[in-house]
């Protein structure tokens, strides 16, 4: 297929006014044409999240597909990985912590952006459906650029002066933490990673609210519990239905999220006797500014 024919075959359709686009007409088992890859990238930046439909990927093919969008980085939790693929992590309701108990994935399911305790957090989170329950278990994504722009100017100014201190898990959330994450945090000698509460997108200069509530130890001069209360209040006021998209998974879907302008959360509204199994890769980003 010529480059012109390949480019004309791709179909990108907006899902909602403020968020989401659907991509059809590409086969991620094959290397993407440069022009098509740029189209997908541009759609992702514009719409904050894109779903690429109708894929059929092994873990290795999935890793290779997502590598086309940048350097992959390791997941912080090294317990749950696809066999033979150290850069592909597994999200599953059947995972067990090291003590043999179910991993506490539901307790910490809240709006977040990934790995904020890293100096260079992932710019993209990529998810691929391997096995799905009959219904429920969707992934919600929110356009935090639109959420920020809808705030009053006074609130924008206040947030723009604030800084977060990020760790593996906030001390205010130790009682509901995954025991392995909690143990790693207590053993860590790394100082908290400082990031702005509002970050600027390197591609278009827009600003977005940006944090992971469970990983934020403090915001500016607030103590840990005050920080949790403040961030929860901010989420309640900023996240609105018109800025959010609930991705209801189909087998063959690959969902890409631009973490620099989005938050996301997993749904747990499904029959947990059934299996929700996703692959995840993380594309390394820049240090937030």
C-alpha positions in Angstrom: 0.0 0.0 0.0 1.4 3.4 -0.9 1.8 6.1 1.8 -1.1 8.1 0.2 -3.4 5.1 0.2 -2.4 4.2 3.8 -3.1 7.7 4.9 -6.5 7.8 3.2 -7.5 4.5 4.9 -7.4 5.8 8.4 -10.6 7.2 9.9 -10.5 9.5 13.0 -13.9 10.5 14.5 -14.5 12.7 17.5 -16.4 11.0 20.3 -17.5 14.1 22.3 -17.0 17.8 21.9 -14.4 18.1 24.6 -12.8 14.7 24.8 -12.2 11.5 22.9 -11.6 10.3 19.3 -12.0 6.9 17.7 -9.4 5.6 15.2 -10.2 2.9 12.6 -8.4 1.6 9.6 -5.0 0.8 11.1 -3.4 -2.5 11.9 -1.0 -2.1 14.8 0.7 -5.4 14.1 2.4 -3.6 11.2 4.7 -0.5 11.5 2.8 2.7 11.1 3.4 5.0 8.2 5.0 8.3 9.5 2.0 10.3 8.4 -0.5 8.0 10.1 1.5 7.9 13.3 1.5 11.8 13.3 -2.3 11.8 12.7 -2.9 9.6 15.7 -0.5 11.6 17.8 -2.2 14.9 16.8 -5.7 13.4 17.5 -4.5 12.3 20.9 -3.1 15.7 21.9 -6.3 17.5 20.6 -8.8 15.1 22.1 -6.8 13.9 25.3 -7.7 10.2 24.6 -8.1 8.0 21.5 -9.3 4.5 21.1 -7.8 2.5 18.3 -10.4 -0.2 17.4 -10.2 -3.7 16.0 -6.7 -4.8 17.0 -5.5 -8.4 17.6 -2.2 -8.2 19.5 0.0 -10.4 21.6 1.9 -8.8 24.5 5.0 -8.5 22.3 3.0 -7.0 19.3 1.3 -4.6 21.8 4.7 -3.5 23.1 6.0 -2.9 19.6 2.9 -1.0 18.7 3.2 1.4 21.6 6.9 1.9 21.1 6.1 3.7 17.9 4.9 6.6 20.0 8.0 7.0 22.1 10.4 5.4 24.6 8.6 3.0 27.0 9.3 3.2 30.7 9.1 0.5 33.4 6.0 0.3 35.6 6.8 1.0 39.2 5.1 -2.2 40.3 7.2 -5.0 38.9 5.1 -7.8 40.3 2.5 -7.8 37.5 4.1 -8.2 34.1 3.2 -10.0 30.9 5.3 -13.1 30.4 8.5 -12.2 28.6 7.6 -8.5 28.3 9.1 -6.5 31.2 7.7 -3.2 29.8 4.1 -4.6 29.5 2.3 -4.6 32.9 -0.9 -6.5 33.6 -4.0 -5.0 35.1 -6.4 -7.7 36.5 -8.9 -8.1 39.2 -7.3 -11.5 39.9 -3.9 -10.2 41.0 -2.5 -11.1 44.4 -0.2 -9.1 46.6 2.9 -10.8 48.0 1.0 -11.8 51.1 -1.4 -13.8 48.9 -4.3 -11.5 49.5 -6.1 -9.8 46.6 -4.4 -6.6 45.5 -6.3 -3.6 46.7 -7.0 -2.1 43.3 -10.5 -0.9 44.1 -9.6 1.0 47.3 -7.3 3.4 45.5 -9.4 3.8 42.3 -9.8 7.5 42.0 -9.1 10.2 39.4 -5.3 10.3 38.8 -2.5 10.6 36.3 0.2 8.0 36.4 3.6 7.9 38.2 3.7 11.5 39.5 6.5 10.5 41.9 8.8 10.1 38.9 10.9 13.0 37.6 9.7 12.3 34.1 6.3 10.8 34.4 4.7 9.0 31.4 3.2 11.3 28.8 1.0 8.5 27.5 -0.7 5.6 29.2 -1.7 2.9 26.7 -4.2 0.2 27.6 -5.2 -2.9 25.6 -8.1 -5.3 26.4 -7.1 -8.9 26.7 -10.2 -10.3 28.5 -13.3 -8.5 29.6 -16.4 -9.1 31.8 -19.8 -9.2 30.2 -20.5 -5.6 31.3 -19.0 -2.8 33.3 -15.3 -2.2 34.1 -15.0 0.8 31.8 -12.1 3.3 32.0 -13.1 6.9 32.6 -11.0 9.8 31.2 -11.3 13.5 32.0 -10.0 16.4 30.0 -8.2 18.3 32.7 -7.3 21.1 30.3 -11.0 21.9 29.8 -11.6 21.4 33.5 -8.9 24.0 34.3 -10.1 26.5 31.7 -13.6 26.3 33.2 -12.4 27.4 36.6 -12.8 31.0 37.7 -9.6 33.1 37.0 -9.0 33.6 40.7 -8.9 29.8 41.3 -6.7 29.3 38.2 -4.2 31.9 39.6 -4.2 30.2 43.0 -3.6 26.7 41.6 -0.9 28.0 39.4 1.2 28.9 42.4 0.8 25.5 44.1 3.3 22.6 44.1 2.8 19.0 44.9 5.3 16.7 46.8 4.9 13.2 45.3 5.7 9.7 46.8 4.7 6.1 46.1 1.8 6.5 48.4 0.6 9.3 50.6 1.0 8.8 54.4 -2.6 9.8 54.7 -3.6 6.7 52.7 -1.4 4.1 54.4 -4.5 2.3 55.8 -5.9 1.4 52.3 -2.6 1.0 50.5 -1.5 -2.1 48.6 0.8 -3.8 51.2 3.7 -4.1 48.6 3.5 -0.4 47.7 3.3 0.5 51.4 6.4 -1.6 52.2 8.3 0.0 49.3 7.3 3.5 50.4 8.4 2.8 54.0 11.7 1.4 52.8 12.4 4.3 50.4 15.0 6.9 51.1 14.1 9.1 48.1 12.8 12.6 48.9 9.4 13.5 47.5 9.4 14.6 43.9 8.2 18.2 43.5 5.9 19.0 40.5 3.5 21.8 39.7 -0.2 21.3 40.4 -0.9 22.9 37.1 1.3 21.8 34.2 1.9 23.3 30.8 1.6 21.0 27.8 4.9 20.9 25.8 3.2 20.6 22.4 0.6 23.4 22.6 1.3 25.5 25.7 -2.1 24.8 27.3 -2.4 24.3 31.0 -4.1 21.4 32.9 -4.7 20.4 36.5 -2.3 17.5 37.1 -1.9 15.3 40.1 -2.3 11.8 41.6 -4.2 12.1 44.8 -2.9 8.8 46.3 0.7 9.8 45.6 0.5 13.4 46.7 2.0 13.7 50.2 1.5 17.5 50.4 0.4 20.4 48.4 2.3 23.6 49.2 1.8 24.4 52.9 -1.0 21.9 53.6 -0.4 18.8 55.8 -1.0 15.3 54.4 -4.7 15.0 55.5 -5.4 18.6 54.5 -3.9 17.9 51.1 -6.2 14.9 50.6 -9.2 17.0 51.5 -8.1 19.8 49.2 -7.5 17.6 46.2 -10.8 15.8 46.7 -12.6 19.2 46.8 -10.7 20.3 43.7 -11.8 17.1 41.8 -15.4 17.6 42.8 -15.4 21.2 41.5 -13.3 20.7 38.4 -14.5 17.4 36.9 -17.7 17.8 35.0 -19.7 15.3 32.8 -19.1 17.3 29.6 -15.3 16.9 30.1 -15.4 13.2 30.8 -15.5 10.1 28.6 -16.4 6.6 29.8 -14.7 4.1 27.6 -16.8 0.9 27.5 -14.3 -1.7 26.5 -14.6 -4.0 23.5 -12.1 -6.8 22.8 -9.6 -5.4 20.3 -9.6 -1.8 21.8 -6.3 0.0 22.5 -6.9 3.2 24.5 -4.3 5.9 24.6 -4.4 8.7 27.2 -2.4 11.9 27.1 -1.4 12.2 30.8 -0.2 15.7 30.3 -3.8 16.9 30.0 -5.9 14.1 31.4 -6.8 12.1 34.5 -8.4 8.6 34.4 -9.8 6.0 36.6 -10.8 2.4 36.3 -14.4 1.2 36.9 -15.1 -1.6 39.3 -18.8 -2.0 38.5 -18.6 -5.5 37.1 -19.0 -9.1 38.2 -15.7 -9.9 39.9 -16.2 -13.6 39.3 -15.4 -12.6 35.7 -12.0 -11.5 34.5 -11.1 -7.9 33.6 -7.6 -8.2 32.1 -5.7 -5.4 30.4 -2.2 -4.8 29.2 -0.6 -1.4 30.0 2.5 0.4 28.7 3.8 3.8 29.6 5.5 6.2 27.2 8.1 8.3 28.9 7.5 12.0 29.1 9.3 15.2 30.0 9.6 16.8 33.5 6.4 18.8 34.1 6.6 22.5 34.1 
